[in-house]
Amino acid sequence: MGDLWLLLLLPLSLAAFHGVKGCLECDPKFIEEVKSLLGKLVPPEVPGRTHMLERQMKEMIRLSFKVSHRDKMLRVLAVQKVVDLRTWLKIELDKLSKEKWKGVFILQGRLLDIRKNLDSKLEKLLKKFSEVACSEDCVVTEGPILDCWTCLRITSRCFRGEYCEEDDPKKAESREIGLFLILLAEGVILGGVLLLFHFCISHQRKMKAIRRSLKTYLEKKLEELMGIKDEKEKDFRGRE
């Protein structure tokens, strides 16, 4: 039993040792490149340079972790999109390094703007990719796909289950049953309304027919009564 628990806990301990990743953190070379580019932004004589660079490096790299862990549907992304994001970030940092030094606070503000743009771009890409990969039609995606949580490449082109907020099959089944019952109830209500409408129309037609028949009957009776009255008047005059 102890060996079994050891086998079960080993993957968790390894995950804790390596740390949970984000899309941009899966390539160690990229991290080194960002570290090098950030180092070019701050002159060596600036006080507290090392501490500031470490903090900026941590915030820049961990940003993708924060975005991809907001929602389980923001977990996977095409590798090419990840490469494009990394390239964009390196270009932005390289352009910033070529600008004239204006002080620590100005630099921190510029880096904050870059992180905000990166956050927005990454979230949009993850949402768009998830909508495609988890859709009913499941448009086939091209190229390898990256699991941002594990840094593993996925061969599947369409996703279900945990990648699409369907962790518990019973919950998904319950939602489908609930939706079916709602549609069934709406169908019954609609059918009842149509039946009532048909009954009202039929009843209205019958009532019109009855009124016409009654009107015709009364007109005939009235004519008969008028005829009888005329005959009586003629008889009365003849006797006189």
VONUDO-835623 format. One record per residue (C-alpha): residue number from 1; residue in one letter; x negated, y, z. Coordinates in steps of 0.2 Angstrom, whole numbers, plus 5000, padded with zeros to 4 digits. Layout:
N
{pt NUM A {X Y Z}}
...
***
This chain:
240
{pt 1 M {5000 5000 5000}}
{pt 2 G {4986 5012 5004}}
{pt 3 D {4978 5009 4987}}
{pt 4 L {4994 5012 4979}}
{pt 5 W {4996 5029 4988}}
{pt 6 L {4978 5033 4983}}
{pt 7 L {4982 5030 4964}}
{pt 8 L {4997 5041 4966}}
{pt 9 L {4988 5055 4974}}
{pt 10 L {4972 5055 4963}}
{pt 11 P {4980 5064 4949}}
{pt 12 L {4987 5077 4960}}
{pt 13 S {4970 5080 4969}}
{pt 14 L {4961 5081 4952}}
{pt 15 A {4974 5094 4946}}
{pt 16 A {4971 5104 4962}}
{pt 17 F {4952 5103 4959}}
{pt 18 H {4953 5109 4941}}
{pt 19 G {4967 5121 4944}}
{pt 20 V {4983 5124 4935}}
{pt 21 K {4979 5132 4918}}
{pt 22 G {4987 5145 4906}}
{pt 23 C {4987 5146 4887}}
{pt 24 L {4972 5157 4886}}
{pt 25 E {4962 5148 4900}}
{pt 26 C {4961 5131 4891}}
{pt 27 D {4945 5136 4881}}
{pt 28 P {4929 5139 4892}}
{pt 29 K {4920 5148 4878}}
{pt 30 F {4934 5161 4877}}
{pt 31 I {4932 5164 4896}}
{pt 32 E {4914 5167 4893}}
{pt 33 E {4917 5179 4879}}
{pt 34 V {4929 5189 4888}}
{pt 35 K {4917 5190 4903}}
{pt 36 S {4904 5196 4891}}
{pt 37 L {4915 5209 4883}}
{pt 38 L {4921 5216 4900}}
{pt 39 G {4903 5217 4905}}
{pt 40 K {4899 5229 4891}}
{pt 41 L {4913 5241 4896}}
{pt 42 V {4905 5246 4913}}
{pt 43 P {4887 5254 4914}}
{pt 44 P {4875 5245 4925}}
{pt 45 E {4873 5260 4937}}
{pt 46 V {4892 5261 4941}}
{pt 47 P {4894 5257 4960}}
{pt 48 G {4904 5241 4964}}
{pt 49 R {4902 5236 4946}}
{pt 50 T {4901 5217 4950}}
{pt 51 H {4917 5217 4961}}
{pt 52 M {4927 5227 4948}}
{pt 53 L {4922 5216 4934}}
{pt 54 E {4926 5200 4943}}
{pt 55 R {4943 5207 4948}}
{pt 56 Q {4947 5213 4930}}
{pt 57 M {4941 5196 4923}}
{pt 58 K {4953 5187 4935}}
{pt 59 E {4968 5197 4931}}
{pt 60 M {4965 5196 4912}}
{pt 61 I {4962 5177 4912}}
{pt 62 R {4976 5173 4924}}
{pt 63 L {4989 5183 4915}}
{pt 64 S {4993 5169 4903}}
{pt 65 F {4996 5157 4919}}
{pt 66 K {5008 5170 4926}}
{pt 67 V {5018 5171 4909}}
{pt 68 S {5018 5152 4905}}
{pt 69 H {5024 5147 4922}}
{pt 70 R {5039 5159 4923}}
{pt 71 D {5049 5146 4914}}
{pt 72 K {5047 5128 4909}}
{pt 73 M {5052 5133 4892}}
{pt 74 L {5037 5144 4890}}
{pt 75 R {5025 5130 4892}}
{pt 76 V {5020 5125 4874}}
{pt 77 L {5013 5135 4860}}
{pt 78 A {5005 5131 4843}}
{pt 79 V {4986 5131 4845}}
{pt 80 Q {4985 5143 4830}}
{pt 81 K {4996 5156 4840}}
{pt 82 V {4984 5154 4855}}
{pt 83 V {4969 5157 4844}}
{pt 84 D {4977 5173 4836}}
{pt 85 L {4981 5179 4854}}
{pt 86 R {4963 5176 4859}}
{pt 87 T {4956 5185 4844}}
{pt 88 W {4968 5200 4847}}
{pt 89 L {4962 5202 4864}}
{pt 90 K {4943 5201 4859}}
{pt 91 I {4946 5214 4846}}
{pt 92 E {4954 5226 4859}}
{pt 93 L {4940 5223 4871}}
{pt 94 D {4927 5226 4858}}
{pt 95 K {4936 5242 4852}}
{pt 96 L {4936 5248 4870}}
{pt 97 S {4918 5244 4872}}
{pt 98 K {4913 5256 4858}}
{pt 99 E {4922 5271 4866}}
{pt 100 K {4913 5284 4876}}
{pt 101 W {4912 5280 4895}}
{pt 102 K {4925 5291 4904}}
{pt 103 G {4925 5283 4922}}
{pt 104 V {4932 5269 4931}}
{pt 105 F {4949 5275 4933}}
{pt 106 I {4951 5278 4914}}
{pt 107 L {4944 5261 4911}}
{pt 108 Q {4956 5252 4923}}
{pt 109 G {4971 5261 4915}}
{pt 110 R {4966 5256 4897}}
{pt 111 L {4963 5238 4903}}
{pt 112 L {4980 5238 4911}}
{pt 113 D {4988 5243 4895}}
{pt 114 I {4979 5229 4886}}
{pt 115 R {4986 5217 4899}}
{pt 116 K {5003 5223 4897}}
{pt 117 N {5003 5221 4878}}
{pt 118 L {4995 5204 4880}}
{pt 119 D {5009 5199 4892}}
{pt 120 S {5022 5205 4880}}
{pt 121 K {5015 5197 4865}}
{pt 122 L {5012 5180 4874}}
{pt 123 E {5029 5179 4881}}
{pt 124 K {5037 5183 4864}}
{pt 125 L {5027 5170 4856}}
{pt 126 L {5031 5157 4869}}
{pt 127 K {5050 5161 4868}}
{pt 128 K {5051 5160 4849}}
{pt 129 F {5041 5144 4848}}
{pt 130 S {5052 5136 4862}}
{pt 131 E {5068 5141 4853}}
{pt 132 V {5062 5133 4837}}
{pt 133 A {5054 5117 4845}}
{pt 134 C {5069 5114 4857}}
{pt 135 S {5083 5118 4844}}
{pt 136 E {5096 5106 4838}}
{pt 137 D {5089 5107 4821}}
{pt 138 C {5071 5106 4827}}
{pt 139 V {5062 5115 4813}}
{pt 140 V {5046 5105 4811}}
{pt 141 T {5031 5115 4817}}
{pt 142 E {5014 5114 4808}}
{pt 143 G {4997 5111 4816}}
{pt 144 P {4993 5105 4834}}
{pt 145 I {5003 5111 4849}}
{pt 146 L {4995 5115 4866}}
{pt 147 D {5003 5111 4883}}
{pt 148 C {4998 5127 4892}}
{pt 149 W {5000 5119 4909}}
{pt 150 T {4988 5104 4906}}
{pt 151 C {4977 5111 4891}}
{pt 152 L {4982 5095 4882}}
{pt 153 R {4986 5094 4864}}
{pt 154 I {5003 5087 4859}}
{pt 155 T {5007 5077 4844}}
{pt 156 S {5026 5079 4845}}
{pt 157 R {5034 5092 4834}}
{pt 158 C {5051 5092 4843}}
{pt 159 F {5054 5093 4861}}
{pt 160 R {5067 5088 4874}}
{pt 161 G {5067 5085 4892}}
{pt 162 E {5056 5095 4904}}
{pt 163 Y {5049 5106 4890}}
{pt 164 C {5067 5111 4886}}
{pt 165 E {5074 5113 4904}}
{pt 166 E {5081 5096 4904}}
{pt 167 D {5072 5089 4919}}
{pt 168 D {5086 5078 4925}}
{pt 169 P {5095 5068 4911}}
{pt 170 K {5110 5066 4923}}
{pt 171 K {5112 5085 4924}}
{pt 172 A {5111 5086 4905}}
{pt 173 E {5124 5073 4904}}
{pt 174 S {5135 5081 4917}}
{pt 175 R {5134 5098 4907}}
{pt 176 E {5139 5089 4891}}
{pt 177 I {5153 5080 4900}}
{pt 178 G {5159 5097 4907}}
{pt 179 L {5158 5105 4890}}
{pt 180 F {5168 5091 4883}}
{pt 181 L {5181 5093 4896}}
{pt 182 I {5182 5112 4893}}
{pt 183 L {5184 5109 4875}}
{pt 184 L {5197 5096 4878}}
{pt 185 A {5207 5107 4890}}
{pt 186 E {5206 5121 4877}}
{pt 187 G {5212 5109 4864}}
{pt 188 V {5227 5104 4875}}
{pt 189 I {5231 5122 4879}}
{pt 190 L {5230 5127 4860}}
{pt 191 G {5241 5112 4855}}
{pt 192 G {5254 5116 4868}}
{pt 193 V {5255 5134 4862}}
{pt 194 L {5257 5128 4844}}
{pt 195 L {5270 5116 4850}}
{pt 196 L {5280 5130 4859}}
{pt 197 F {5278 5141 4845}}
{pt 198 H {5285 5128 4833}}
{pt 199 F {5299 5125 4845}}
{pt 200 C {5303 5143 4847}}
{pt 201 I {5303 5145 4828}}
{pt 202 S {5314 5130 4825}}
{pt 203 H {5326 5136 4839}}
{pt 204 Q {5327 5153 4831}}
{pt 205 R {5331 5146 4814}}
{pt 206 K {5345 5135 4822}}
{pt 207 M {5352 5149 4831}}
{pt 208 K {5353 5159 4815}}
{pt 209 A {5361 5145 4807}}
{pt 210 I {5374 5143 4821}}
{pt 211 R {5377 5162 4821}}
{pt 212 R {5380 5162 4802}}
{pt 213 S {5392 5147 4804}}
{pt 214 L {5401 5155 4818}}
{pt 215 K {5403 5171 4808}}
{pt 216 T {5409 5162 4793}}
{pt 217 Y {5422 5152 4804}}
{pt 218 L {5428 5168 4812}}
{pt 219 E {5430 5177 4796}}
{pt 220 K {5440 5162 4789}}
{pt 221 K {5451 5162 4805}}
{pt 222 L {5453 5181 4804}}
{pt 223 E {5459 5179 4785}}
{pt 224 E {5471 5165 4790}}
{pt 225 L {5478 5175 4804}}
{pt 226 M {5480 5190 4793}}
{pt 227 G {5488 5179 4780}}
{pt 228 I {5501 5172 4793}}
{pt 229 K {5504 5190 4799}}
{pt 230 D {5508 5196 4781}}
{pt 231 E {5520 5181 4778}}
{pt 232 K {5529 5185 4794}}
{pt 233 E {5531 5203 4789}}
{pt 234 K {5538 5198 4772}}
{pt 235 D {5550 5185 4779}}
{pt 236 F {5556 5199 4792}}
{pt 237 R {5559 5211 4777}}
{pt 238 G {5568 5198 4767}}
{pt 239 R {5581 5195 4781}}
{pt 240 E {5584 5214 4783}}
***
